[in-house]
Amino acid sequence: MSKTIIIWFRQDLRREDNPALHSAYEEGAKILPVFIEDDDTPKSWKRGAASKWWLYHSLQSLNTSLSNNLNLFTGKPQDILPALIQDTGADAVYWNRCYEPWRKERDKEIKKALEDDGVEVKSFKAGLIWEPWTISTKQGTPYKVFTAFYKNGCLEAGEPDRPLPAPDRLTYHNKVSSAVKLEELGLIPEKDWYKKMEKHWSIGEESAKNALSHFIKHSVDDYNTMRDRPGVEGTSKLSPHLHFGEISPRTAWHEVRKHQHMSKGSNKDSDVFLSELGWREFSYNLLYHFEDRITDKPLNEKFKNFPWQKNKNALTAWKKGKTGYPIVDAGMRQLWEKGWMHNRVRMIVASFLIKDLMVHWAEGEKWFWDCLVDADLANNSASWQWVAGCGADAAPFFRIFNPVLQGEKFDPKGEYVSEWCPELSKLPNKYIHKPWEADQTTLEKAGVKLGDTYPRPIVDHSEARDEALTAYKKLK
């Protein structure tokens, strides 16, 4: 008789290039697909509202692709999995690895307990291209500089393995009577604020593949030049699909490589996109090796004594997109509406919060965690620390983005600001990133009344910059 294998889905909500699923399929086993919404996640890192919304639809899509055989549970995996094994007589549990600190420890405990009971347990690499423990310096220490990590570590390791095909046909174990309905996981909030995101996204494995194909066809060859322009379609928007594992990073890698081959050679722009996949790997490498100092404590310990300011009004204005700086406000409004923000603008709004308002980077990290559909512990933490100047390979603290110059450089025609701050859309390009400099006639003609239809700047950037630099020098 063929054995029964529980496939514990986590951040790998796909059939294609799913090593745990593929291994069970190759063995000719009966499959019991399981997803557990874990009650044991630390309070600080329980899923944000936007992530829950995405997960709901991703599970819906996965269930369809598994012929409605996905078993859903809520609770502690260390309790649910042994009970499932007892109920079904399953012989083994396979899963793909996660790297968040609490999940690593939990998985070790579960593996030991199951193996002690005679249950076979196998874990696989599915969410990363290179495992964190396989990339290290010649001294055997973790990399803290991205360029060296990527060139000397990742690229020197050779081309990633090719993605595995989706199983042709799966044989399923009967669904379990104790499984709950998707609606019982508590992923969709009672308030219908999330409905605004529905028009912006298509969710699930097929949608992820379509998004990658669209990006390769239309944008990858101009990626390096257009990725910083928030008013145009220049990025892949794959981040939520990658986070939830609707597509694997090595699938993205090899599809771009295939495009390069068909285009007769490497392309600088598409190589830059591959290096962005490398940045994702670097963030996970940091999370794995410095878990006690990457999620909520500064990697650079001297920042423990930085004089952060607790300014609730400024923080609220930042969250609501009412700072008076158009590129910042456009980004924060895009985040609230779409559950996503253009990467260049993420850097701008983060710099503004940290260095203009002197608010602790963790406050921004928490807001992003709740609002982003692609909220990802490794990427979110590493990126906020990078901007704050206290992370690995960080931008120096004295590098402070000027929100006006950033807007004029990367949104020169004001397309992005006009979309997300429509009250400014009739201003001439000359003033759309600095409406306070426009004369009264120009403002009236554009229908802008500062302090009424659009806020005045909540801080003077040049003064704020000087204060931040003073604080940094004292720290130094």
N, C-alpha and C positions, 0 to 999 in steps of 0.2 A: 504493500500500500504506500502511496506517496505521502510524504510528511506534510504537515500543516505549518506554515510560517506566518507569524504576525509581522506585517510590515508597518512599523511605527513611523508614520509621516510627521514631519516637524516643519522645517524650513526648506522643503524639497517637494513642493506641491505640483508634481509633474510625473509623466510616464517616461518621457525621453531623457536619456542620460541620467537615469536614476539607478545608481549602482546597487542599492539594497534591493529594489524591486527586480532589477535585471538578474541579480544573482539567484533570487528565489525562483524566477521564471526559468533560468537555465537548469535548475535542479528539478524542474518539473513538479514543483510543490503546489499544494493548494494555498491560496493567498487569503489572509485575513487582514485587509487594510484598516488601519486604525489611526485616528487623530485624537489627541487628548489636549483640551484646553487646560493648561496646568495652573492649579490654584496656588502652587508653591513658589511662584515667581516673587522675588523681593518687591516690596511695595513700590520702591522708587522706579522699578523697571517693568511694572505691569504694562500691558499694551496700552498705547494711547488710543483716543477715540477714532482717529483717522485710520490707524493700523487695523483696528477691530473691523471697521467697515470694509477695508480691502480684504481682510482674511475671510470674512463672511462670503464674499463673492468668489474668492479663490477656492474655498472649500466646496462651494456649490459647483464650480467648474470641474474640480478634481473628481467629485462624486459622479458627475455625468460621464467623465472619461473612464471611470472605473465601473461603468454599467450599474451605477447606483448601489455599489457594494461597500462604500466607505462607512465604517463604524465610528461614530462620534461619541466622545465622553468628556466630562468635565470633572476635575479632581486631581489627585496626586498620582502620577504615573507609577510610582513605586507601590501603590495600593492596587491600581487598576490592572496593570499588566499581569501580576501573579493571579489575580482573580480570573482574568480572561483565559489564562493558560489552564487553570483548573476547570473552567466551564467548557472549554473547547477541546482540550487535550492537545493543544498546539505543542509542537516539538522544539520550536526555535523562535527567536525574536531578532529581526534585522532592522537596523536603522542607519541613517546617514548622520554624520557627526555635526554637532553644534559646538560653538566656541565661547559662548557667554559663560562667565565664571560659575554661576550657580548651576547651569545646565551641565557643564563638564563634571562637577562634583556629583550631581544627582545621577548622571549616567554611569559613573564609576560604581556608585553604590548599587544601582539597579542591576548592572552587569554581574557584580560579585554575588548578589543575592540570588539571581536567577541561575547562575552557573553552579552555585552551592546546592541548588535544588535539582541539578541535572539537566537544566534547559540550555540549549545551545544559543549563544549570543554572538552576533557579528555586527561590527560597525564599519562604515565606509566613508570615503571622501566624496562629497557631492557638491558642497557649497563653495569650495575654493579650488583654485588651479594648483596651488602649491601648499602643502601642509606647513603650518608655522614652524614645526620642529625640524623641518628638512632644509630650511634656509637660515644660514648663520654665517658670521664672519669667519675668517681664517683662524681667529682665536677661539671660535666656538661660541661667541656671544651674539645676542640678537642685534640686528641692524637698528640704528636710530636715524639714519639718513636715507631718504627714499631712493635717490639716484644710485647709490651703492647697492641698496637692497635689490632694486630692479635689475640693474645691469650686471652686477657681479653675482647676485644670488639667483634671481628668477631666470633671466635670459641664459645664464651660463648653465642652468639645469637642463636646458634643451626645450624643445617644443612640448607643450602639454599633450597628454594622451588625447586621442580622438574621442569625441562623445559616443556614448553607447546608444544604439537604436532603441526605440520604444518596443516593448514586447508585442509580438503579433497577436497573441491570444492568451489571456490569463484564465486560470481555473480558480474559482473562488470558494472559500469555505462559506457556509451559510451565515447570514448576518446574525449578530448577537442580539438577543431580546432586550438586554440591559442598555443597549446603545440609545442615545437621545437624538432628538431632532436638531437640525441646524439652528433653528430659532431658540432652542433651549441653552445654547452656549452663551447667550447674553452679549452678542457682538454688535448688534444694531441698537443704537441709543433710542430712547423714547422720543426725544426731540428730533425733528426732521431736518436739522441743519445740514446733514450729510447729503441730502438730495442734490444740492448744488454741485457736488463732486461727480455725480453720475454722468453728467453730460461731457465730462472731460476724459473719462477713462473707459477702456475696455479691459476686462480682467480675466486672467486664466492663461493656461499654457499656450493655446492657439493664438491668443491676443499677444502674448509675449513674443512668439515667433514672428507674427505679423509686424510688430513694432521693430524688431531687429531687421527684418527684410526691408521695411520702409526706410529705416535709417541708412542702411547700406546703399540702397538705391538712390536716395535723394541727398544725403548729408555727409556721409563719412569722408568723401573725397575733399570736402571743404571744412572738415571738422576743426582743424587747428586755427583757422582764421575766423570761423563763424561761431564757435562754441561760446565765445564771450559776449555775443550779441543777444541779449534777452528778448529783443523785439522781433527776432526771426527764428525760424525752426532750424536750429543748428546742432541740437544735442539729441541723444538717443532716447531719453526718457525711460531707460530700461531699469533704473534703480529700484522701483518697487517690485518689478518682476524678478529681479535678481535677489532681492531680500527675501521674498517669499518662496524662492526657488521654483518659480514657474518656468524659468529657463536657467541653464547652468552657465557660469562664466566661461567654461571651456567651449561651450557651443558658440557663445558670442565670439570668442577668440578665433575659433576655426572658421566660422562664417566670414569673418573679416579677412582672414588669411586666404580663404578661397577667392574672395573678391580681389585681393591683391594679385593673386596668381593669374586670374582672368584678365586683370588690367596690365599684365606683363610686368610684375615686379612690385617691390615695396613702394608705398606711398607715404610721404611724410605725415600727411594729415591723418590717415588711418593708423599709422604707427603711434601717433599721439593718443588716439582712442585706446589702443592696446595698452599704452602706458597708464591710462586712467583705470583700466582693469587692474593694472599693477598697483595703483594707489589703494584700491579696495583691498587687495591682498596685504599691502603694507599696514593698513588700519587693523586688519585682523591679526597680523603678526604682533602688533603692539598690544592689542587686547589680550592675546594669549600669554605674552611674556611679562606684561606689566599690568596685570588685571587689578592690582590693588591701587594703582595710581593713574589709571586711564579713564575710569568711568565717572568719578566725581572728585578726584584729588589731582592737583597739578603734577604732571610728570616731572617737571622742573621744580624741585622742592622749595626753592627760594621764593616762589610765588605764593607760598603759604601766608606770607606776611604782607601781601600787596594790599594797599588801602582801598578796597572796593567800597563803593557807596551804595547804600540801600535807599534808592529813590523810587518809591512805588508809583508816583505819578508819571515819571519818565518811562518806567518799564511798561506801564499800561498804555501810554501813548505809542510806544514802540510796537507793542503787540497789536494794537488796533490800526496801525498804519496812519498815525496822526502826529508825526514828528515835525512836519513842515519841510522835510527834505524829500522831494518827489521820488527819487530812485529808491530810497529806503521805504517809503510808504507804499509804493507800487509793489515792491517785493513782499511786504508783510500782508498786503491785501490779496496778492496772488496765492500766498500760502493758505490764507483762511478760506479762500474760494475753491482752490484746486487741490489742497493737501500736498502741494509741491511748489518748489521755487527754483528758478534758474540758478545754476551753480555760481556764476559770477555774482549774482545779486545776493546769494547766501553769504558770500564773503563780505560784501558791502554792508549788509544789515548787521552781520556779526561784529564787524569792526566798529560800526556806529554804536552798538550797544555797549561793547567792551571798552572802547577807547574814547568815544565822545561822551557817553553817559557814565562811564566808569562803573557799570553794573557787572557783577560777577558773571563770568561766562557760563556757569552752571545754570543760571536763570534762563538764558537763551537756549541752552541744551534741553532743559525741561519743556520749554514751550514748543520747540521743534519736535520733541519726542511725542507730544500729544497731538500736534497738528499735521505732521508729515505722514503721507501714506508709505513713504520709503524709510520711516524711522528705523535706524539700524544702530545698535549699540556701538559697534566698532567704528563705523564711519562717522556717526554723529559725535561721539566723544573725541575721536582723533581730530576731526575738523575744527571743532570749537576750540580745542587746546592749541591747534595750529594757529588759528587767528589770534588767540590770546597771547601767543608767544611763549606759552609754558609747556608746549608739547614737544614731540620728537620732530626734528627737521622743521621747527616752527618758523613762521614769519617773525622776524624780530619785533618786539613790542613797539619799538619806535617807528615801525612801518605802519602808518595810520592812513587809511583810505580817506581821501577827500570826497564826500558823497556827490558834490557838484561836478568835480572833474571826472569822476568815474561815470556819472550819468552822461556827461557830454562826450566822453570817449567811446562808451560802449552802447549808448542809445542816442546817437547824434541827431536823429530826426524826431526823437521823443515818442516813437511808436509804442514802446513798452509802457512809458508813463501815461500816455494817452489812453491805453487800454485799461489800465488798472486805477488810474486817477483821472477819470473822464472829466472831472470838473476843471482840469487844467488843459484839456485837449485843444482849446482854441488859442492858447498862448503861442506866440512865435517861438521857433526853436531856440532863439537866443535866450529866452527867459524860462523855458519849460522846466529846466533843472534848477532855477533860482528865481522863482516868481517874486520874491521880496525885492529884487533889483529892478523890476519893471516899473515904469512910471504909471501914474494913476489912470491916464487915458488908455494905455495898453491893457491894464487890468480890467477896466470897465468894459472895454470892447470885447475882451475874452470872457466876460461874465464872472471874473474872479474877485472875490472880496476877502482879502487876507484877514484871518481871525474869525471869519464867518463861514464862507463856502470852502475855504481851505486854511489850515492852521499856519500861523507864523512859526518859524523855526523854534523849537523848544530849547535849543542851545546854540551858541555861536561856535561854529566849528573851529575857527582859529584859536579862540580862547580855550576851548575844550582840549584841543591838541596840545597846547602849551602845558595845561594842567596834567595831562596824561604823561607827557615827557618828563615833567618834574617828578612825578611819582615813580616813574621807571628809573630815573637817575638815582633817587634815594634808595630804591630797591637794590640797584646795582652796587 
